Amino acid sequence: MPVYNRARQVTAAIQSVLDQQFDDFELIVVDDGSTDGTLEVLKAIEDRRLRVLTSPRNAGGNAARNRGIEASRAPLLAFLDSDDCYLPNKLGYLNDYFAAHPDVDVLLDSFIKRYRPERDRPDVNLRNPVLDSNDAILEALFTRRIWKATPGIAVRRDAALRAGKFDPSLRRRQDFDFILRLAAVARCATTDELLWIKTYSTDAISGQLDNFAGSTLSFLERHPEYRDNPAYRSGLAHDLGRHFVRLGKRRQWAQALRDAKLLSSTLGVVPLVRLTVEGAGLFRSRRRAIRGKASTG
């Protein structure tokens, strides 16, 4: 678990791990140069299963996760963000699953999406389809049929090392990039079991629009199939459409123009417009589907 300036939230996340029904684990928390008293909160928690590592400066969540991977001693790794929580059966389920599936190195699980109280929205169960082939998982990832998030990734430690760990230079899509590199060296699977709770907040990196264009181009440099493979391109369209719809709702027209210029320099003006229009429709359809899940439970 990487943590940076989360003194008020981090205790709940840690407690959700310490309260697991499965007891044989170590929780490595990497304080990434916090300045708000987070480290004091961490030091006040007395539990032999908790290890706290500290960084003298803020290096970013991916660098902190990599430090945790390197320091880990267990053969299985699971991740958690400091504003999310595990359900009580998370680690026990993972332990049993990997024991029963020795040929699987990576498991992508499912989760509950919870909004902050001020959003006044019900929880949504986001269940992934059950898949056990890398080809099917890759197609589902690129076409947005799999809900992906870093706390939903469980992996054998040796596979994480073979894949090269997380890319510290990526500010967004680090989970997507990591899964794609894992799929190149290891066998993956998914489960529809709900194992953790993701708390949506407006200050999440995915909700910050100013770094979208640059990070999208960085991701395309690493994974050009996102644009070049027709079977995968709808995912890119969805991302573009969602981004520009959000900018329009916020009336951030100058940002929209800057991003359009930057993205079109690589994608081309006409392809960018086509993908954005297609993606706006996909985004709205997906959002309606999520709200439908919330209303039906």
Contacts in CASP RR format, 6 or more apart in sequence:
PFRMAT RR
TARGET T0000
AUTHOR 0000-0000-0000
METHOD contacts of the structure
MODEL  1
MPVYNRARQVTAAIQSVLDQQFDDFELIVVDDGSTDGTLEVLKAIEDRRL
RVLTSPRNAGGNAARNRGIEASRAPLLAFLDSDDCYLPNKLGYLNDYFAA
HPDVDVLLDSFIKRYRPERDRPDVNLRNPVLDSNDAILEALFTRRIWKAT
PGIAVRRDAALRAGKFDPSLRRRQDFDFILRLAAVARCATTDELLWIKTY
STDAISGQLDNFAGSTLSFLERHPEYRDNPAYRSGLAHDLGRHFVRLGKR
RQWAQALRDAKLLSSTLGVVPLVRLTVEGAGLFRSRRRAIRGKASTG
1 13 0 8 1.000
1 14 0 8 1.000
1 17 0 8 1.000
1 27 0 8 1.000
1 28 0 8 1.000
1 29 0 8 1.000
1 30 0 8 1.000
1 79 0 8 1.000
1 80 0 8 1.000
1 81 0 8 1.000
1 82 0 8 1.000
2 29 0 8 1.000
2 30 0 8 1.000
2 32 0 8 1.000
2 60 0 8 1.000
2 61 0 8 1.000
2 64 0 8 1.000
2 65 0 8 1.000
2 81 0 8 1.000
2 82 0 8 1.000
3 10 0 8 1.000
3 29 0 8 1.000
3 30 0 8 1.000
3 31 0 8 1.000
3 32 0 8 1.000
3 34 0 8 1.000
3 38 0 8 1.000
3 42 0 8 1.000
3 64 0 8 1.000
3 82 0 8 1.000
4 31 0 8 1.000
4 32 0 8 1.000
4 33 0 8 1.000
4 34 0 8 1.000
4 38 0 8 1.000
4 58 0 8 1.000
4 60 0 8 1.000
4 61 0 8 1.000
4 64 0 8 1.000
4 82 0 8 1.000
5 34 0 8 1.000
5 35 0 8 1.000
5 36 0 8 1.000
5 38 0 8 1.000
6 34 0 8 1.000
6 36 0 8 1.000
6 38 0 8 1.000
6 82 0 8 1.000
6 83 0 8 1.000
7 34 0 8 1.000
7 36 0 8 1.000
7 37 0 8 1.000
7 38 0 8 1.000
7 40 0 8 1.000
7 41 0 8 1.000
9 82 0 8 1.000
9 83 0 8 1.000
10 29 0 8 1.000
10 38 0 8 1.000
10 41 0 8 1.000
10 42 0 8 1.000
10 82 0 8 1.000
11 41 0 8 1.000
11 45 0 8 1.000
12 85 0 8 1.000
13 80 0 8 1.000
13 81 0 8 1.000
13 82 0 8 1.000
13 83 0 8 1.000
13 84 0 8 1.000
13 85 0 8 1.000
14 27 0 8 1.000
14 29 0 8 1.000
14 42 0 8 1.000
14 45 0 8 1.000
14 50 0 8 1.000
16 80 0 8 1.000
16 85 0 8 1.000
16 86 0 8 1.000
16 87 0 8 1.000
16 88 0 8 1.000
17 25 0 8 1.000
17 27 0 8 1.000
17 80 0 8 1.000
17 86 0 8 1.000
17 91 0 8 1.000
18 27 0 8 1.000
18 47 0 8 1.000
18 49 0 8 1.000
18 50 0 8 1.000
19 88 0 8 1.000
20 86 0 8 1.000
20 88 0 8 1.000
20 89 0 8 1.000
20 90 0 8 1.000
20 91 0 8 1.000
20 92 0 8 1.000
21 88 0 8 1.000
21 89 0 8 1.000
21 91 0 8 1.000
21 92 0 8 1.000
22 89 0 8 1.000
22 91 0 8 1.000
22 92 0 8 1.000
22 95 0 8 1.000
23 49 0 8 1.000
24 95 0 8 1.000
25 49 0 8 1.000
25 74 0 8 1.000
25 91 0 8 1.000
26 49 0 8 1.000
26 50 0 8 1.000
26 51 0 8 1.000
26 72 0 8 1.000
26 73 0 8 1.000
26 74 0 8 1.000
27 47 0 8 1.000
27 49 0 8 1.000
27 50 0 8 1.000
27 51 0 8 1.000
28 51 0 8 1.000
28 53 0 8 1.000
28 68 0 8 1.000
28 71 0 8 1.000
28 72 0 8 1.000
29 42 0 8 1.000
29 50 0 8 1.000
29 51 0 8 1.000
29 52 0 8 1.000
29 53 0 8 1.000
30 52 0 8 1.000
30 53 0 8 1.000
30 54 0 8 1.000
30 55 0 8 1.000
30 64 0 8 1.000
30 65 0 8 1.000
30 67 0 8 1.000
30 68 0 8 1.000
31 38 0 8 1.000
31 39 0 8 1.000
31 42 0 8 1.000
31 52 0 8 1.000
31 53 0 8 1.000
31 54 0 8 1.000
31 55 0 8 1.000
32 55 0 8 1.000
32 58 0 8 1.000
32 59 0 8 1.000
32 60 0 8 1.000
32 61 0 8 1.000
32 63 0 8 1.000
32 64 0 8 1.000
33 39 0 8 1.000
33 54 0 8 1.000
33 55 0 8 1.000
33 56 0 8 1.000
33 57 0 8 1.000
33 58 0 8 1.000
39 52 0 8 1.000
39 54 0 8 1.000
42 50 0 8 1.000
42 52 0 8 1.000
43 52 0 8 1.000
51 71 0 8 1.000
53 67 0 8 1.000
53 68 0 8 1.000
53 71 0 8 1.000
55 63 0 8 1.000
55 64 0 8 1.000
55 67 0 8 1.000
59 168 0 8 1.000
60 168 0 8 1.000
61 166 0 8 1.000
62 166 0 8 1.000
62 167 0 8 1.000
62 168 0 8 1.000
62 170 0 8 1.000
62 174 0 8 1.000
63 166 0 8 1.000
63 168 0 8 1.000
65 79 0 8 1.000
65 150 0 8 1.000
65 165 0 8 1.000
65 166 0 8 1.000
66 165 0 8 1.000
66 166 0 8 1.000
66 168 0 8 1.000
69 77 0 8 1.000
69 157 0 8 1.000
69 160 0 8 1.000
69 161 0 8 1.000
69 165 0 8 1.000
69 166 0 8 1.000
70 165 0 8 1.000
72 157 0 8 1.000
74 157 0 8 1.000
75 156 0 8 1.000
75 157 0 8 1.000
75 158 0 8 1.000
76 94 0 8 1.000
76 95 0 8 1.000
76 98 0 8 1.000
76 154 0 8 1.000
76 155 0 8 1.000
76 156 0 8 1.000
76 157 0 8 1.000
77 154 0 8 1.000
77 155 0 8 1.000
77 156 0 8 1.000
77 157 0 8 1.000
77 160 0 8 1.000
78 90 0 8 1.000
78 91 0 8 1.000
78 94 0 8 1.000
78 151 0 8 1.000
78 152 0 8 1.000
78 153 0 8 1.000
78 154 0 8 1.000
79 150 0 8 1.000
79 151 0 8 1.000
79 152 0 8 1.000
79 153 0 8 1.000
80 86 0 8 1.000
80 151 0 8 1.000
80 196 0 8 1.000
81 150 0 8 1.000
81 151 0 8 1.000
83 199 0 8 1.000
83 201 0 8 1.000
84 151 0 8 1.000
84 196 0 8 1.000
84 197 0 8 1.000
84 198 0 8 1.000
84 199 0 8 1.000
85 196 0 8 1.000
85 197 0 8 1.000
85 199 0 8 1.000
86 151 0 8 1.000
86 195 0 8 1.000
86 196 0 8 1.000
86 197 0 8 1.000
87 112 0 8 1.000
87 194 0 8 1.000
87 195 0 8 1.000
87 196 0 8 1.000
87 197 0 8 1.000
89 195 0 8 1.000
90 109 0 8 1.000
90 195 0 8 1.000
90 196 0 8 1.000
93 109 0 8 1.000
93 193 0 8 1.000
93 195 0 8 1.000
94 107 0 8 1.000
94 109 0 8 1.000
94 154 0 8 1.000
94 195 0 8 1.000
97 104 0 8 1.000
97 107 0 8 1.000
97 154 0 8 1.000
97 191 0 8 1.000
98 104 0 8 1.000
98 107 0 8 1.000
98 154 0 8 1.000
98 156 0 8 1.000
101 189 0 8 1.000
103 187 0 8 1.000
104 132 0 8 1.000
104 187 0 8 1.000
104 188 0 8 1.000
104 189 0 8 1.000
105 155 0 8 1.000
105 156 0 8 1.000
105 159 0 8 1.000
105 182 0 8 1.000
105 186 0 8 1.000
105 187 0 8 1.000
105 188 0 8 1.000
106 153 0 8 1.000
106 154 0 8 1.000
106 155 0 8 1.000
106 156 0 8 1.000
106 159 0 8 1.000
106 179 0 8 1.000
106 182 0 8 1.000
106 183 0 8 1.000
106 186 0 8 1.000
106 187 0 8 1.000
106 188 0 8 1.000
106 189 0 8 1.000
107 153 0 8 1.000
107 154 0 8 1.000
107 155 0 8 1.000
107 188 0 8 1.000
107 189 0 8 1.000
107 190 0 8 1.000
107 191 0 8 1.000
108 128 0 8 1.000
108 137 0 8 1.000
108 146 0 8 1.000
108 148 0 8 1.000
108 152 0 8 1.000
108 153 0 8 1.000
108 154 0 8 1.000
108 179 0 8 1.000
108 188 0 8 1.000
108 189 0 8 1.000
108 190 0 8 1.000
108 191 0 8 1.000
109 128 0 8 1.000
109 152 0 8 1.000
109 154 0 8 1.000
109 190 0 8 1.000
109 191 0 8 1.000
109 193 0 8 1.000
109 194 0 8 1.000
109 195 0 8 1.000
109 196 0 8 1.000
110 125 0 8 1.000
110 126 0 8 1.000
110 127 0 8 1.000
110 128 0 8 1.000
110 147 0 8 1.000
110 191 0 8 1.000
110 192 0 8 1.000
110 193 0 8 1.000
110 194 0 8 1.000
110 195 0 8 1.000
111 126 0 8 1.000
111 147 0 8 1.000
111 149 0 8 1.000
111 151 0 8 1.000
111 152 0 8 1.000
111 194 0 8 1.000
111 195 0 8 1.000
111 196 0 8 1.000
111 197 0 8 1.000
111 198 0 8 1.000
112 123 0 8 1.000
112 124 0 8 1.000
112 125 0 8 1.000
112 126 0 8 1.000
112 194 0 8 1.000
112 196 0 8 1.000
112 197 0 8 1.000
112 198 0 8 1.000
113 123 0 8 1.000
113 124 0 8 1.000
113 125 0 8 1.000
113 126 0 8 1.000
113 197 0 8 1.000
113 198 0 8 1.000
113 200 0 8 1.000
113 290 0 8 1.000
114 123 0 8 1.000
114 197 0 8 1.000
114 198 0 8 1.000
114 199 0 8 1.000
114 200 0 8 1.000
115 121 0 8 1.000
115 123 0 8 1.000
115 199 0 8 1.000
115 200 0 8 1.000
116 199 0 8 1.000
116 200 0 8 1.000
116 201 0 8 1.000
116 202 0 8 1.000
119 200 0 8 1.000
121 294 0 8 1.000
122 294 0 8 1.000
122 295 0 8 1.000
122 297 0 8 1.000
123 197 0 8 1.000
123 294 0 8 1.000
124 290 0 8 1.000
124 293 0 8 1.000
124 294 0 8 1.000
124 297 0 8 1.000
125 194 0 8 1.000
125 293 0 8 1.000
125 297 0 8 1.000
126 147 0 8 1.000
126 290 0 8 1.000
126 293 0 8 1.000
127 147 0 8 1.000
127 192 0 8 1.000
127 194 0 8 1.000
128 146 0 8 1.000
128 147 0 8 1.000
128 190 0 8 1.000
128 191 0 8 1.000
128 192 0 8 1.000
129 140 0 8 1.000
129 145 0 8 1.000
129 146 0 8 1.000
129 190 0 8 1.000
129 192 0 8 1.000
130 190 0 8 1.000
130 191 0 8 1.000
130 192 0 8 1.000
131 137 0 8 1.000
131 140 0 8 1.000
131 146 0 8 1.000
131 189 0 8 1.000
131 190 0 8 1.000
132 189 0 8 1.000
132 190 0 8 1.000
134 183 0 8 1.000
134 187 0 8 1.000
134 188 0 8 1.000
137 146 0 8 1.000
137 183 0 8 1.000
137 188 0 8 1.000
137 189 0 8 1.000
137 190 0 8 1.000
138 180 0 8 1.000
138 183 0 8 1.000
138 232 0 8 1.000
139 145 0 8 1.000
139 231 0 8 1.000
139 232 0 8 1.000
140 146 0 8 1.000
140 190 0 8 1.000
141 148 0 8 1.000
141 176 0 8 1.000
141 179 0 8 1.000
141 180 0 8 1.000
142 225 0 8 1.000
142 226 0 8 1.000
142 229 0 8 1.000
142 231 0 8 1.000
142 232 0 8 1.000
142 234 0 8 1.000
142 235 0 8 1.000
143 231 0 8 1.000
143 232 0 8 1.000
143 234 0 8 1.000
143 235 0 8 1.000
144 234 0 8 1.000
144 235 0 8 1.000
144 238 0 8 1.000
144 282 0 8 1.000
144 286 0 8 1.000
146 190 0 8 1.000
148 175 0 8 1.000
148 176 0 8 1.000
148 179 0 8 1.000
149 175 0 8 1.000
149 198 0 8 1.000
150 174 0 8 1.000
150 175 0 8 1.000
150 178 0 8 1.000
151 196 0 8 1.000
151 198 0 8 1.000
152 195 0 8 1.000
152 196 0 8 1.000
153 175 0 8 1.000
153 178 0 8 1.000
153 179 0 8 1.000
155 182 0 8 1.000
155 186 0 8 1.000
156 186 0 8 1.000
159 182 0 8 1.000
159 185 0 8 1.000
159 186 0 8 1.000
160 182 0 8 1.000
162 185 0 8 1.000
162 186 0 8 1.000
163 178 0 8 1.000
163 181 0 8 1.000
163 182 0 8 1.000
163 184 0 8 1.000
163 185 0 8 1.000
163 186 0 8 1.000
164 181 0 8 1.000
165 178 0 8 1.000
166 174 0 8 1.000
166 177 0 8 1.000
166 178 0 8 1.000
167 174 0 8 1.000
167 177 0 8 1.000
167 178 0 8 1.000
167 222 0 8 1.000
169 218 0 8 1.000
170 177 0 8 1.000
170 215 0 8 1.000
170 218 0 8 1.000
170 219 0 8 1.000
171 205 0 8 1.000
171 211 0 8 1.000
171 215 0 8 1.000
172 205 0 8 1.000
172 206 0 8 1.000
172 211 0 8 1.000
172 212 0 8 1.000
172 215 0 8 1.000
172 216 0 8 1.000
172 219 0 8 1.000
173 215 0 8 1.000
173 219 0 8 1.000
176 219 0 8 1.000
177 219 0 8 1.000
177 222 0 8 1.000
177 223 0 8 1.000
179 188 0 8 1.000
180 223 0 8 1.000
182 188 0 8 1.000
205 211 0 8 1.000
207 246 0 8 1.000
209 243 0 8 1.000
209 246 0 8 1.000
209 247 0 8 1.000
209 250 0 8 1.000
209 252 0 8 1.000
209 255 0 8 1.000
210 255 0 8 1.000
212 243 0 8 1.000
212 259 0 8 1.000
213 258 0 8 1.000
213 259 0 8 1.000
213 262 0 8 1.000
213 263 0 8 1.000
214 262 0 8 1.000
216 239 0 8 1.000
216 240 0 8 1.000
216 263 0 8 1.000
217 262 0 8 1.000
217 263 0 8 1.000
217 266 0 8 1.000
219 226 0 8 1.000
220 226 0 8 1.000
220 227 0 8 1.000
220 236 0 8 1.000
220 266 0 8 1.000
225 232 0 8 1.000
226 232 0 8 1.000
226 233 0 8 1.000
226 235 0 8 1.000
226 236 0 8 1.000
227 233 0 8 1.000
227 236 0 8 1.000
227 267 0 8 1.000
233 275 0 8 1.000
234 278 0 8 1.000
234 279 0 8 1.000
234 282 0 8 1.000
235 279 0 8 1.000
235 282 0 8 1.000
236 275 0 8 1.000
237 275 0 8 1.000
237 276 0 8 1.000
237 278 0 8 1.000
237 279 0 8 1.000
237 282 0 8 1.000
238 279 0 8 1.000
238 282 0 8 1.000
238 283 0 8 1.000
238 286 0 8 1.000
239 279 0 8 1.000
240 263 0 8 1.000
240 272 0 8 1.000
240 275 0 8 1.000
240 276 0 8 1.000
240 279 0 8 1.000
241 275 0 8 1.000
241 276 0 8 1.000
241 277 0 8 1.000
241 278 0 8 1.000
241 279 0 8 1.000
241 280 0 8 1.000
241 281 0 8 1.000
241 282 0 8 1.000
241 283 0 8 1.000
242 279 0 8 1.000
242 280 0 8 1.000
242 283 0 8 1.000
243 259 0 8 1.000
244 256 0 8 1.000
244 259 0 8 1.000
244 260 0 8 1.000
244 276 0 8 1.000
244 280 0 8 1.000
245 280 0 8 1.000
245 283 0 8 1.000
245 284 0 8 1.000
247 253 0 8 1.000
247 255 0 8 1.000
247 256 0 8 1.000
247 259 0 8 1.000
248 256 0 8 1.000
260 272 0 8 1.000
263 272 0 8 1.000
264 272 0 8 1.000
267 275 0 8 1.000
END
